Amino acid sequence: MTHSINKCSAEETAACCCVDVGTIIDNEDCTASYSKVFEQRQEAESMLAMLTEKARAVESDPCDIGSRIEPVKGGVELNVDFTFSCQAETLIFQLGLR
């Protein structure tokens, strides 16, 4: 019995869900954002520390991390932007949080 692998042609791309990687990773979106409300500031600070550690593990060049912890109704809101040197690192970071 012979097995064959069917390859997608350019015309079949949409049908077989094949995508040109260059159309996804174009280094235009290198920022990942995180936002969540916590009951206590200490919880927000712990999450920020954990996210920062994960970002540092992915970065090749220093990741620019901008964070804010602001009081809101019901607790504090943590907002963080992680700007990596390339979009691949951003995707790796985001996938690592799932």
N, C-alpha and C positions, 0 to 999 in steps of 0.2 A: 504494500500500500504506500503510495507516495503522497506526502503532504506538501501543500504549497501555501505560501504566505502571500496574500493579496496586498499590494501596496497602493496607496492613494495617489491618484494623479491630481494635477492642479484642479481639474474640473470636479473631482470628487471630494475636495477638501471639506466643504461644508457638510456633506453627507456623512463623512466618517469622523467628524470632529477633530481633524488634524489642524494644527495651527502653526504658522511660522513664528518661531520664538522671537524673532526680531520685531514682530508687531506687538508683542507683549512687553518685553524688556527693552525699553528704549531710553532708560535712565532719565526720563522726564519726571517720574513720580518716585522720589527717594525718601519720602516722609511717611511714617506710620504714626497714627494718632490714637490715643487711649483716653477715655473719659468715663468716670464712674463716681457715684455718690456713696460715701461711707458714713457710718454712724459716728465714728470717732476719728480724730486727726491721726492717731497712732496707726490705725488700720490703713489709712491713705499713705502714710509715710512708709509703712512696711511694703505695700504694693509698689510704690515708687522704687524702693530699694531692689525689689525682686525684678522689676522690669528693667531697671538700669543694669543689673547684673546680666540679664539675658541679652541686652543690647551690646554690652561690652564683649560678650562671648562670640558675637556674630561679626562685629566690626573688623574691617581691615585697616581703615583709617579712622581716627576718632569720630564717633557718632556725636552729633550736636543734639543735646537733650535739653528741651525747654519745658519746665513744669510749673504748674500753679496749683496750690491747694487753697480753696476759697470757701468760706462759710456759706451754706445754703440752708434752706428749710429742711430740717430733718438730719442735718449733719454737715459734712464737708465734701466738696467736689474736687476730685483730682483730675486735672487735665494735663496730658503730656504729649509732646511732639518729639519724635525720634527722627532725625534727618541723617540718613546714612550716605556714604560716599557713592554707592551705586544701588540701583533698583533691586538687584539680585539679593543683596543683604537685607533690604527692606522686606522682600517676600519671605526670606528665610526666617526673619524675626517674627513676622506675622504668623507664619505657619507653626512656629514653635510655641505660640500662645494658645493654639487650638487644642 
